[in-house]
């Protein structure tokens, strides 16, 4: 295996080999973490709305929307 003679080429090769995949992987993990957090918040809102519907109507049915 031949190593590049100058240090800058060696550092650039190491960055391309390890740095770029690490950056891309961290971006994907950050995005999926945000999507998971947002989904959990949305589900909590839906559960809160369902509980309010049960409390208002006194039954265990799904709360009907008043948009109609």
C-alpha positions in Angstrom: 0.0 0.0 0.0 1.5 3.3 -1.0 1.0 6.3 1.3 0.8 9.8 -0.1 4.1 11.7 0.2 2.6 14.9 1.5 0.7 15.4 4.8 -2.2 17.4 3.3 -3.1 14.6 0.9 -3.0 12.0 3.7 -5.2 14.2 5.9 -7.7 14.7 3.0 -7.8 11.0 2.3 -8.4 10.2 6.0 -11.2 12.9 6.2 -12.9 11.4 3.1 -12.6 7.9 4.5 -13.8 8.7 8.1 -15.0 12.2 8.3 -17.6 12.4 5.5 -19.4 9.1 6.5 -19.4 10.3 10.1 -20.9 13.6 9.2 -23.6 12.0 7.0 -24.4 9.4 9.7 -24.8 12.0 12.4 -27.1 14.1 10.1 -29.3 11.0 9.6 -29.3 10.2 13.3 -30.2 13.8 14.2 -33.1 13.9 11.7 -34.5 10.5 12.8 -34.3 11.7 16.4 -36.2 14.8 15.5 -38.9 12.8 13.7 -39.2 10.4 16.7 -39.5 13.3 19.1 -42.1 15.0 16.9 -44.1 11.8 16.6 -44.1 11.3 20.4 -45.4 14.9 20.9 -48.1 14.3 18.3 -49.2 11.1 19.9 -49.3 12.8 23.3 -51.6 15.5 21.9 -53.9 12.9 20.4 -54.1 11.0 23.7 -54.9 14.3 25.5 -57.6 15.1 23.0 -59.1 11.6 23.4 -59.1 11.9 27.2 -60.8 15.3 27.0 -63.4 13.8 24.7 -64.1 11.0 27.3 -64.3 13.5 30.1 -66.7 15.8 28.3 -69.1 13.1 27.0 -68.8 10.7 29.9 -68.3 7.7 27.6 -65.4 5.8 26.3 -66.0 6.4 22.6 -63.7 8.4 20.4 -64.2 12.1 20.8 -66.1 13.6 17.8 -64.7 16.7 16.2 -66.8 19.9 16.1 -65.5 20.8 12.7 -68.7 19.7 10.9 
